[in-house]
Amino acid sequence: MLGAIIGDIAGSRFEWHNIKSKDFALFDPGCFPTDDSYMTLALAEALTVSRPDFSDLSINAVREMQLWGRRHPDAGYGSRFREWLNSPDPRPYNSLGNGAAMRVSPAGFAAETLSEVKMLARMITEVTHNHPEGLKAAEAVASAIFLARAGLSLPEIRTYIDRNYYSMDFTLDEIRPHYRFDVTCHGSVPQAFMALFESSGFEDAIRNAISIGGDSDTIAAIAGGMAEAVYGIPPEIRKKAMDYLDEESRKCIAAFKGRFPEDRPLAEQDIRESIQEVGSQEK
């Protein structure tokens, strides 16, 4: 899930000053973690402290997002989400915004089966973004992360996403000249997927995402979370990104990795079923 935070930090300075190019410094003194990072960390914390069966995950997700949001009140939250953060009785508000997808990556790294990743994505999303498009986007991104961890190739993951979630029938070069700011899931999540599918490495996926403009930090956060699962994070990029985070955030990342080690085995039968499902859809 650090990949999502890296994408957010790299894209932060371009959200309101888009760049239609891949030629830029990945990190800059003007970069900073936004709401995308803090809500990703909040959900990582919620997963870390939840019971083994995750039965209390939704409750923990609400609590941690409110805690992290109130600790970082100027991170750039949308108006409706800001109201939710400060509500004494937070309820879902039928949002289809891309916040559902930008914060969901911890679920993809925590799950051990495809069915579990979909359950976790729903549990941490429906507390706010309970619109079908919000739930769909969160499930798609978390599932792609899981499938990458399970060893599926980018073409296999692309087929799975194309058949089950979004039509991957465009290229970044085609949309770059006219793509504009869009915070809806259906208007930004497919673009984040294409940034991944056209990439040659972790950094390239983030550069792809930022290069189309629009909601740069969020699109890069979504792409970065998935790219981490596909490629891993280069050590030098990991080190530079950690310098932008406070001690509380670094401790959260360490605790998440402690509970969900990157090298832990997945449920072998579910991996086979995942691969078979993708294969059967191609026939």
Rosetta silent file (secondary structure, phi, psi, omega in degrees, C-alpha in Angstrom):
SEQUENCE: MLGAIIGDIAGSRFEWHNIKSKDFALFDPGCFPTDDSYMTLALAEALTVSRPDFSDLSINAVREMQLWGRRHPDAGYGSRFREWLNSPDPRPYNSLGNGAAMRVSPAGFAAETLSEVKMLARMITEVTHNHPEGLKAAEAVASAIFLARAGLSLPEIRTYIDRNYYSMDFTLDEIRPHYRFDVTCHGSVPQAFMALFESSGFEDAIRNAISIGGDSDTIAAIAGGMAEAVYGIPPEIRKKAMDYLDEESRKCIAAFKGRFPEDRPLAEQDIRESIQEVGSQEK
SCORE:     score description
SCORE:     0.000 S_00000001
   1 L     0.000  -12.348  174.744    0.000    0.000    0.000 S_00000001
   2 H   -62.519  -27.967  178.680    3.071    2.255    0.157 S_00000001
   3 H   -59.567  -37.781  177.633    2.836    2.395   -3.638 S_00000001
   4 H   -65.831  -39.772  179.318   -0.416    4.327   -3.368 S_00000001
   5 H   -66.011  -40.474  178.008    1.190    6.803   -0.973 S_00000001
   6 H   -63.325  -44.404  177.441    4.140    7.264   -3.327 S_00000001
   7 H   -60.287  -41.340  178.768    1.798    7.927   -6.239 S_00000001
   8 H   -62.473  -47.801 -178.828   -0.110   10.445   -4.156 S_00000001
   9 H   -62.186  -46.372 -179.441    3.035   12.281   -3.056 S_00000001
  10 H   -63.130  -36.922 -176.962    4.458   12.380   -6.598 S_00000001
  11 H   -85.938   -9.824 -171.941    1.153   13.592   -8.038 S_00000001
  12 H   -58.197  -39.405 -175.674    0.339   16.114   -5.300 S_00000001
  13 H   -80.015   -5.749 -178.815    1.970   19.112   -6.959 S_00000001
  14 H  -107.529   -1.694 -176.051    0.215   18.433  -10.261 S_00000001
  15 L   -58.690  -43.803 -179.517   -3.395   18.120   -9.079 S_00000001
  16 L  -105.684    1.620  178.465   -4.175   21.762   -9.823 S_00000001
  17 L  -137.104   71.998 -173.430   -1.266   22.297  -12.217 S_00000001
  18 L   -59.158  148.857  173.594   -1.493   19.385  -14.630 S_00000001
  19 L  -125.267  125.845 -177.589    1.432   18.276  -16.722 S_00000001
  20 L   -97.314   52.709 -175.943    0.733   16.433  -19.958 S_00000001
  21 L  -157.370  157.274  174.420    4.125   14.788  -20.055 S_00000001
  22 L   -95.761    0.893 -176.112    6.119   12.022  -18.359 S_00000001
  23 L   -94.282   90.215  177.773    9.182   14.268  -18.162 S_00000001
  24 L  -158.852  160.245  175.582    9.264   15.604  -14.595 S_00000001
  25 L   -71.339  129.970 -176.968   11.082   15.007  -11.314 S_00000001
  26 L   -63.010  -41.920  177.469    9.270   12.263   -9.449 S_00000001
  27 L  -118.809  149.595 -174.532    9.861   13.985   -6.117 S_00000001
  28 L  -153.013  153.179  176.334   10.122   17.702   -5.460 S_00000001
  29 L   -56.235  -22.411  179.543   10.163   19.990   -2.397 S_00000001
  30 L   -83.833   -1.440  178.902    6.620   20.957   -3.374 S_00000001
  31 L   -80.092  154.380 -179.598    5.351   17.383   -2.988 S_00000001
  32 L  -164.137  155.175  174.344    3.365   16.309    0.062 S_00000001
  33 L   -74.582  135.342 -179.548    1.023   13.545    1.256 S_00000001
  34 L  -107.543 -167.504  177.390   -2.645   14.416    0.692 S_00000001
  35 H   -57.265  -29.520  178.726   -5.926   12.930    1.876 S_00000001
  36 H   -59.017  -45.078  179.371   -5.213    9.966   -0.412 S_00000001
  37 H   -66.950  -47.018 -174.488   -2.217    9.006    1.723 S_00000001
  38 H   -68.814  -33.021  177.377   -3.854    9.586    5.088 S_00000001
  39 H   -76.790  -31.124  171.703   -6.972    7.615    4.241 S_00000001
  40 H   -62.303  -44.251  178.289   -4.835    4.776    2.866 S_00000001
  41 H   -64.940  -39.436  179.463   -2.951    4.779    6.155 S_00000001
  42 H   -60.515  -43.018 -179.127   -6.199    4.901    8.114 S_00000001
  43 H   -75.018  -30.049  172.122   -7.498    1.789    6.389 S_00000001
  44 H   -62.241  -42.272  177.448   -4.154    0.048    6.775 S_00000001
  45 H   -62.913  -43.553 -179.982   -4.452    0.758   10.498 S_00000001
  46 H   -60.246  -43.164  178.027   -8.036   -0.544   10.539 S_00000001
  47 H   -66.428  -39.260 -177.987   -6.975   -3.803    8.903 S_00000001
  48 H   -62.779  -39.771 -174.834   -3.979   -4.158   11.212 S_00000001
  49 H   -92.956   -1.590 -177.818   -6.029   -3.883   14.409 S_00000001
  50 L   -76.575  160.612  177.316   -9.017   -5.941   13.230 S_00000001
  51 L   -62.828  160.834  179.222   -9.829   -9.442   14.411 S_00000001
  52 L   -56.294  -31.844  178.917   -8.479  -12.384   12.387 S_00000001
  53 L   -91.042    1.911  178.127  -11.884  -12.845   10.749 S_00000001
  54 L    60.845   22.651 -178.045  -12.203   -9.069   10.102 S_00000001
  55 L   -65.894  -21.726  179.501  -15.674   -9.053   11.658 S_00000001
  56 L  -104.653   14.603 -173.226  -14.982   -5.647   13.207 S_00000001
  57 H   -63.648  -43.840 -177.917  -13.324   -4.135   10.121 S_00000001
  58 H   -61.826  -41.939  178.091  -16.119   -1.743    9.148 S_00000001
  59 H   -62.671  -44.703 -179.912  -16.259   -0.315   12.667 S_00000001
  60 H   -66.492  -35.166  179.527  -12.493    0.060   12.727 S_00000001
  61 H   -63.278  -44.398  178.012  -12.484    1.668    9.281 S_00000001
  62 H   -62.046  -48.078 -177.378  -14.881    4.395   10.413 S_00000001
  63 H   -61.066  -48.079 -175.489  -12.948    5.020   13.600 S_00000001
  64 H   -69.980  -37.944  177.237   -9.519    5.162   11.967 S_00000001
  65 H   -64.273  -39.321  177.604  -10.585    7.354    9.053 S_00000001
  66 H   -66.661  -41.218  179.796  -12.137    9.829   11.456 S_00000001
  67 H   -64.779  -49.399 -178.545   -9.046    9.770   13.688 S_00000001
  68 H   -67.734  -37.349  178.977   -6.553   10.186   10.859 S_00000001
  69 H   -65.197  -40.216 -179.739   -8.716   12.763    9.117 S_00000001
  70 H   -73.337  -27.345  175.690   -9.045   14.901   12.238 S_00000001
  71 H   -73.004  -25.985 -177.809   -5.300   14.680   12.873 S_00000001
  72 L  -126.769   69.841 -171.253   -4.658   15.933    9.339 S_00000001
  73 L   -71.569  -16.783 -175.242   -7.536   18.363    8.727 S_00000001
  74 L  -109.277   31.317 -174.782   -5.924   20.255    5.849 S_00000001
  75 L   -85.695   -4.433  175.512   -5.066   17.311    3.609 S_00000001
  76 L   102.483   34.914 -179.618   -7.550   18.223    0.862 S_00000001
  77 L   -71.686  149.638  171.955  -10.749   16.317    1.627 S_00000001
  78 L   -69.259  160.646 -173.188  -13.882   16.797   -0.443 S_00000001
  79 H   -62.538  -43.494 -178.483  -16.704   18.687    1.219 S_00000001
  80 H   -69.059  -39.314  178.337  -19.002   15.703    1.776 S_00000001
  81 H   -68.579  -35.634  176.601  -16.207   13.525    3.099 S_00000001
  82 H   -61.045  -41.347  176.607  -15.070   16.341    5.396 S_00000001
  83 H   -61.785  -41.375  179.139  -18.579   16.451    6.849 S_00000001
  84 H   -63.292  -43.100 -179.590  -18.439   12.681    7.333 S_00000001
  85 H   -58.186  -34.718 -174.262  -15.060   12.930    9.065 S_00000001
  86 L  -101.970    7.175 -178.462  -16.440   15.355   11.615 S_00000001
  87 L   -80.922  138.616  174.527  -19.855   13.787   12.095 S_00000001
  88 L   -74.600  -13.877  179.775  -20.753   12.286   15.505 S_00000001
  89 L  -138.078   71.540 -174.069  -22.887    9.763   13.616 S_00000001
  90 L   -67.582  128.573  179.388  -21.088    9.030   10.313 S_00000001
  91 L  -126.723  152.296  174.891  -23.260    7.361    7.693 S_00000001
  92 L   -62.288  147.593 -173.634  -22.569    6.337    4.078 S_00000001
  93 L  -128.514   29.110  170.429  -23.604    9.002    1.607 S_00000001
  94 L    57.991   39.349 -178.143  -23.888    7.155   -1.716 S_00000001
  95 L   -82.525  141.361  171.480  -20.684    8.575   -3.154 S_00000001
  96 L  -113.343   21.925  179.854  -19.282    7.436   -6.496 S_00000001
  97 E   -73.764  158.608 -175.818  -16.114    9.498   -6.056 S_00000001
  98 L   -73.011   -0.393  171.411  -12.669    8.065   -6.686 S_00000001
  99 H   -58.575  -27.423  177.689  -11.853    8.209   -2.985 S_00000001
 100 H   -61.337  -35.633 -175.846  -13.240    4.677   -2.916 S_00000001
 101 H   -91.183  -30.226 -173.702  -10.384    3.482   -5.137 S_00000001
 102 H   -73.544  -22.317 -174.515   -7.503    5.629   -3.927 S_00000001
 103 L  -106.087   -2.271 -167.868   -7.584    4.317   -0.349 S_00000001
 104 L   -85.490   -9.852 -172.006   -8.426    0.630   -0.917 S_00000001
 105 H   -55.269  -34.065  178.280   -4.971   -0.802   -1.687 S_00000001
 106 H   -56.649  -32.694  177.942   -4.344   -2.153    1.862 S_00000001
 107 H   -62.468  -38.326  179.509   -7.226   -4.596    1.317 S_00000001
 108 H   -65.087  -30.975 -179.759   -5.455   -5.978   -1.727 S_00000001
 109 H   -89.653  -18.444 -179.484   -2.325   -6.644    0.301 S_00000001
 110 H   -86.892  -31.120 -172.550   -4.127   -7.998    3.370 S_00000001
 111 L   -70.825  153.186  178.150   -6.362  -10.576    1.687 S_00000001
 112 L  -113.996   -9.666  176.108   -5.423  -14.216    1.221 S_00000001
 113 L  -140.210  162.809  179.013   -8.111  -15.197   -1.289 S_00000001
 114 H   -66.687  -39.485  178.354   -9.949  -13.476   -4.121 S_00000001
 115 H   -65.554  -35.917  179.274  -13.255  -13.791   -2.315 S_00000001
 116 H   -69.253  -39.131 -178.576  -11.715  -12.289    0.805 S_00000001
 117 H   -63.938  -36.313  177.820  -10.262   -9.312   -1.041 S_00000001
 118 H   -67.843  -38.665  177.521  -13.696   -8.484   -2.435 S_00000001
 119 H   -64.145  -46.340 -179.157  -15.214   -8.759    1.031 S_00000001
 120 H   -63.773  -41.858  179.327  -12.564   -6.506    2.583 S_00000001
 121 H   -59.543  -43.384  179.432  -12.904   -3.940   -0.211 S_00000001
 122 H   -65.725  -43.748 -175.731  -16.640   -3.748    0.351 S_00000001
 123 H   -61.994  -37.164 -177.677  -16.348   -3.521    4.137 S_00000001
 124 H   -89.976   -9.371 -178.543  -13.990   -0.562    4.067 S_00000001
 125 H   -98.797  -41.927 -172.029  -15.753    1.197    1.182 S_00000001
 126 L   -68.711   -9.127  177.171  -19.451    0.964    1.955 S_00000001
 127 L   -71.151  -16.740  175.160  -19.079    3.021    5.149 S_00000001
 128 L  -132.092  -61.655 -172.251  -18.909    6.073    2.866 S_00000001
 129 L   -91.704   71.003 -177.010  -18.940    5.224   -0.853 S_00000001
 130 L   -91.312   10.956  171.495  -21.903    2.855   -0.983 S_00000001
 131 L   -70.490  144.203  179.755  -22.876    3.837   -4.535 S_00000001
 132 H   -52.125  -36.504  179.639  -22.512    0.858   -6.951 S_00000001
 133 H   -69.786  -34.800  176.587  -19.783    2.693   -8.878 S_00000001
 134 H   -67.276  -44.740  179.078  -17.809    3.324   -5.697 S_00000001
 135 H   -65.073  -40.002  178.902  -18.065   -0.291   -4.601 S_00000001
 136 H   -61.622  -46.276 -177.649  -17.180   -1.501   -8.097 S_00000001
 137 H   -64.142  -45.116 -179.950  -14.053    0.658   -8.282 S_00000001
 138 H   -61.776  -44.067 -179.968  -12.782   -0.393   -4.872 S_00000001
 139 H   -64.400  -40.747 -178.842  -13.333   -4.062   -5.643 S_00000001
 140 H   -62.599  -47.653 -177.750  -11.632   -3.777   -9.036 S_00000001
 141 H   -66.183  -46.240 -179.680   -8.493   -2.116   -7.675 S_00000001
 142 H   -64.363  -38.622  179.153   -8.172   -4.426   -4.669 S_00000001
 143 H   -65.322  -40.792  178.664   -8.770   -7.490   -6.860 S_00000001
 144 H   -61.328  -40.840  177.512   -6.075   -6.410   -9.325 S_00000001
 145 H   -62.211  -46.033  179.387   -3.601   -6.094   -6.462 S_00000001
 146 H   -61.469  -45.215 -178.253   -4.479   -9.540   -5.183 S_00000001
 147 H   -63.270  -35.386  175.756   -4.205  -11.113   -8.631 S_00000001
 148 H   -65.702  -42.597  176.702   -0.770   -9.549   -9.110 S_00000001
 149 H   -62.599  -31.308 -179.806    0.319  -10.964   -5.749 S_00000001
 150 L   -78.256   -5.355  174.666   -1.041  -14.323   -6.877 S_00000001
 151 L   101.278    5.307  177.655    1.292  -14.276   -9.862 S_00000001
 152 L   -71.084  147.633  179.879   -0.993  -13.322  -12.742 S_00000001
 153 L   -79.332  166.119  176.514    0.614  -11.357  -15.553 S_00000001
 154 H   -58.788  -44.202  176.787   -0.433   -7.866  -16.586 S_00000001
 155 H   -60.213  -36.938  178.270   -2.238   -9.181  -19.703 S_00000001
 156 H   -67.374  -42.076  178.403   -4.161  -11.658  -17.523 S_00000001
 157 H   -65.664  -40.178  178.795   -5.103   -8.957  -15.032 S_00000001
 158 H   -60.954  -42.286  177.981   -6.129   -6.665  -17.872 S_00000001
 159 H   -61.374  -43.254  179.945   -8.413   -9.363  -19.256 S_00000001
 160 H   -61.571  -45.181 -179.979   -9.971   -9.851  -15.822 S_00000001
 161 H   -68.003  -42.072 -178.965  -10.613   -6.117  -15.383 S_00000001
 162 H   -62.462  -40.456 -176.784  -11.882   -5.689  -18.951 S_00000001
 163 H   -80.904  -27.477 -171.879  -14.368   -8.541  -18.635 S_00000001
 164 H  -110.358  -20.660 -172.713  -15.547   -7.851  -15.086 S_00000001
 165 L  -133.999  -62.251 -173.742  -15.208   -4.117  -14.404 S_00000001
 166 L  -133.357  143.388  177.780  -14.028   -1.633  -17.051 S_00000001
 167 L   -79.988  116.734 -179.247  -13.582   -1.748  -20.801 S_00000001
 168 L   -92.847   66.248 -172.717   -9.903   -1.245  -21.577 S_00000001
 169 L  -113.963   33.674  179.735  -10.533   -0.011  -25.122 S_00000001
 170 L  -145.562  170.997  174.382   -8.414    3.148  -25.191 S_00000001
 171 L  -123.910  159.969  178.012   -4.793    4.238  -24.896 S_00000001
 172 H   -64.434  -37.745  178.797   -3.204    6.976  -22.824 S_00000001
 173 H   -62.253  -34.148  179.815   -1.978    8.708  -25.971 S_00000001
 174 H   -68.908  -39.122 -174.395   -5.551    8.847  -27.259 S_00000001
 175 H   -93.216  -19.558 -172.980   -7.005   10.451  -24.143 S_00000001
 176 L   -55.298  -43.889 -176.178   -4.086   12.617  -22.979 S_00000001
 177 L   -62.799  -31.209 -173.100   -4.823   15.683  -25.160 S_00000001
 178 L  -117.583   -0.680 -177.908   -8.420   16.070  -24.001 S_00000001
 179 L   -69.439  136.488 -177.267   -8.580   14.341  -20.608 S_00000001
 180 L  -128.721  172.612 -177.741   -9.750   16.688  -17.855 S_00000001
 181 L   -57.258  125.266 -179.470  -10.296   16.702  -14.091 S_00000001
 182 L  -151.236  116.164 -176.024  -12.859   14.064  -13.098 S_00000001
 183 L   -97.547    4.362  175.850  -13.279   12.767   -9.547 S_00000001
 184 E   -76.514  155.831  177.289  -15.865   10.102  -10.347 S_00000001
 185 L   -62.400  -48.553 -176.207  -14.815    6.463  -10.270 S_00000001
 186 L   -69.668  -15.523  179.912  -15.896    5.782  -13.835 S_00000001
 187 L   -99.736    1.214 -178.686  -14.091    8.921  -15.012 S_00000001
 188 L  -143.443  -27.051 -178.160  -10.705    8.233  -13.406 S_00000001
 189 H   -70.814  -43.588  175.393  -10.287    4.601  -12.307 S_00000001
 190 H   -57.820  -35.145  178.750  -10.112    3.101  -15.835 S_00000001
 191 H   -65.540  -37.844  176.991   -7.437    5.686  -16.611 S_00000001
 192 H   -65.795  -38.955  176.219   -5.437    4.545  -13.581 S_00000001
 193 H   -62.090  -42.876 -178.769   -5.711    0.963  -14.785 S_00000001
 194 H   -67.325  -32.184  174.807   -4.424    1.927  -18.218 S_00000001
 195 H   -59.469  -36.206  176.128   -1.505    3.746  -16.600 S_00000001
 196 H   -72.908  -48.201 -173.397   -0.619    0.381  -15.083 S_00000001
 197 H   -66.644  -25.381  177.797   -1.302   -1.715  -18.177 S_00000001
 198 L   -94.524    6.304 -172.986    0.891    0.487  -20.388 S_00000001
 199 L   -86.741  160.007  175.981    3.727    0.642  -17.859 S_00000001
 200 L  -114.480    0.355 -179.723    7.191   -0.884  -17.948 S_00000001
 201 L   179.429  177.703 -177.504    7.888   -0.587  -14.208 S_00000001
 202 H   -59.396  -53.477 -178.236    6.732    0.913  -10.927 S_00000001
 203 H   -63.546  -37.660 -178.831    7.928    4.450  -11.588 S_00000001
 204 H   -64.707  -35.649  177.469    6.682    4.344  -15.169 S_00000001
 205 H   -62.229  -42.067  179.066    3.151    3.495  -13.993 S_00000001
 206 H   -68.065  -41.915  177.381    3.108    6.581  -11.778 S_00000001
 207 H   -62.618  -41.130  176.268    4.514    8.765  -14.551 S_00000001
 208 H   -56.956  -47.209 -176.245    1.859    7.422  -16.912 S_00000001
 209 H   -63.105  -43.365 -178.349   -0.882    8.303  -14.438 S_00000001
 210 H   -70.845  -31.102 -172.558    0.348   11.839  -13.829 S_00000001
 211 H   -68.356  -17.452 -178.975    0.980   12.488  -17.529 S_00000001
 212 L   -87.359   -9.110 -178.296   -2.695   12.453  -18.499 S_00000001
 213 L    82.760 -155.818 -179.075   -3.603   15.317  -16.168 S_00000001
 214 L    75.669 -144.200 -178.421   -6.875   15.430  -14.297 S_00000001
 215 L   -80.845   72.456 -164.464   -6.966   14.391  -10.636 S_00000001
 216 H   -57.419  -45.177 -176.337   -3.256   13.632  -10.748 S_00000001
 217 H   -66.250  -38.965 -177.582   -2.544   12.650   -7.152 S_00000001
 218 H   -74.055  -42.608  177.786   -5.499   10.283   -6.919 S_00000001
 219 H   -62.085  -40.466  178.512   -4.989    8.623  -10.305 S_00000001
 220 H   -69.509  -33.308  176.894   -1.318    8.147   -9.432 S_00000001
 221 H   -65.453  -43.653  179.498   -2.235    6.773   -6.005 S_00000001
 222 H   -63.611  -47.936  179.761   -4.551    4.187   -7.565 S_00000001
 223 H   -64.600  -39.967 -178.132   -1.976    3.217  -10.189 S_00000001
 224 H   -65.220  -38.847  177.679    0.845    3.215   -7.638 S_00000001
 225 H   -62.317  -41.286  178.628   -0.929    0.846   -5.285 S_00000001
 226 H   -72.537  -38.876 -179.039   -1.441   -1.649   -8.093 S_00000001
 227 H   -63.502  -32.997  176.454    2.048   -1.137   -9.517 S_00000001
 228 H   -58.829  -42.980 -178.767    3.568   -2.054   -6.159 S_00000001
 229 H   -68.070  -32.424 -178.325    1.895   -5.465   -6.364 S_00000001
 230 H   -79.447  -46.504 -169.695    3.073   -5.979   -9.943 S_00000001
 231 H  -112.223  -19.617 -165.917    6.635   -4.681   -9.780 S_00000001
 232 L    80.185  173.622 -179.282    7.562   -3.998   -6.177 S_00000001
 233 L  -112.278  124.808  176.317    8.977   -0.626   -5.154 S_00000001
 234 L   -56.852  136.831 -175.704   12.591    0.316   -5.994 S_00000001
 235 H   -55.175  -38.126 -177.377   14.501    0.850   -2.718 S_00000001
 236 H   -69.012  -34.439  176.949   15.606    4.381   -3.595 S_00000001
 237 H   -70.937  -42.171  176.755   12.023    5.458   -4.310 S_00000001
 238 H   -56.954  -45.873 -177.303   10.805    3.824   -1.101 S_00000001
 239 H   -64.200  -44.594 -179.491   13.465    5.668    0.891 S_00000001
 240 H   -64.678  -39.455 -179.081   12.703    9.073   -0.633 S_00000001
 241 H   -65.127  -38.592 -178.253    8.973    8.667   -0.100 S_00000001
 242 H   -63.022  -25.587  178.608    9.397    7.813    3.576 S_00000001
 243 L   -66.585  -20.674  179.789   11.102   11.179    4.096 S_00000001
 244 L   -85.668   -8.122 -173.641    7.764   12.885    3.344 S_00000001
 245 L  -103.952  147.597  176.866    5.948   10.965    6.093 S_00000001
 246 L   -81.256  174.224 -175.144    5.764   11.667    9.809 S_00000001
 247 H   -62.521  -38.999  179.057    6.643    9.139   12.494 S_00000001
 248 H   -59.597  -43.238 -179.577    3.021    8.120   13.028 S_00000001
 249 H   -67.196  -41.305  179.241    2.665    7.252    9.336 S_00000001
 250 H   -65.233  -37.694  177.732    5.914    5.277    9.251 S_00000001
 251 H   -65.703  -38.367  178.415    4.845    3.295   12.321 S_00000001
 252 H   -61.819  -44.135  179.553    1.519    2.502   10.666 S_00000001
 253 H   -63.399  -42.845  179.758    3.286    1.139    7.586 S_00000001
 254 H   -64.374  -41.526  179.851    5.614   -0.978    9.722 S_00000001
 255 H   -65.510  -39.561  178.772    2.718   -2.383   11.760 S_00000001
 256 H   -63.047  -45.104  179.113    0.779   -3.257    8.607 S_00000001
 257 H   -65.905  -30.582  177.727    3.781   -5.084    7.157 S_00000001
 258 H   -66.465  -40.452  179.134    4.216   -6.863   10.478 S_00000001
 259 H   -80.367  -34.295 -176.662    0.705   -8.304   10.367 S_00000001
 260 L  -122.784   74.838 -177.529    0.616   -8.830    6.596 S_00000001
 261 L   -58.736  143.381 -176.354    4.161   -9.756    5.472 S_00000001
 262 L   -64.449  -29.743 -174.397    4.822   -9.249    1.801 S_00000001
 263 L   -98.335   11.689 -178.449    6.227  -12.756    1.347 S_00000001
 264 L   -71.858  146.411 -179.755    3.487  -14.703    3.128 S_00000001
 265 L   -71.248  149.672  175.782    1.875  -17.495    1.074 S_00000001
 266 L   -95.734  172.073  177.700   -1.612  -17.082   -0.321 S_00000001
 267 L   -70.243  111.347 -169.442   -4.385  -19.693   -0.340 S_00000001
 268 H   -60.602  -40.681 -178.331   -3.163  -21.966   -3.136 S_00000001
 269 H   -63.513  -38.520 -179.277   -6.570  -23.234   -4.242 S_00000001
 270 H   -67.915  -33.054  176.091   -7.909  -19.716   -4.627 S_00000001
 271 H   -61.763  -45.241  179.133   -4.933  -18.786   -6.801 S_00000001
 272 H   -60.818  -43.586  179.967   -5.760  -21.642   -9.131 S_00000001
 273 H   -63.826  -37.697  178.694   -9.409  -20.594   -9.247 S_00000001
 274 H   -62.444  -46.131 -179.192   -8.420  -17.014  -10.007 S_00000001
 275 H   -66.154  -41.149  179.222   -6.254  -18.082  -12.941 S_00000001
 276 H   -64.068  -37.471 -179.783   -8.909  -20.465  -14.209 S_00000001
 277 H   -63.248  -44.905  178.144  -11.549  -17.747  -14.031 S_00000001
 278 H   -62.922  -43.645 -179.134   -9.465  -15.419  -16.170 S_00000001
 279 H   -62.649  -41.535 -178.033   -8.677  -18.232  -18.615 S_00000001
 280 H   -66.580  -29.414 -179.198  -12.298  -19.291  -18.963 S_00000001
 281 H   -73.990  -21.052 -179.763  -13.370  -15.738  -19.776 S_00000001
 282 H   -81.934  -16.109 -176.986  -10.951  -15.633  -22.700 S_00000001
 283 L   -76.824    0.000    0.000  -12.517  -18.690  -24.374 S_00000001
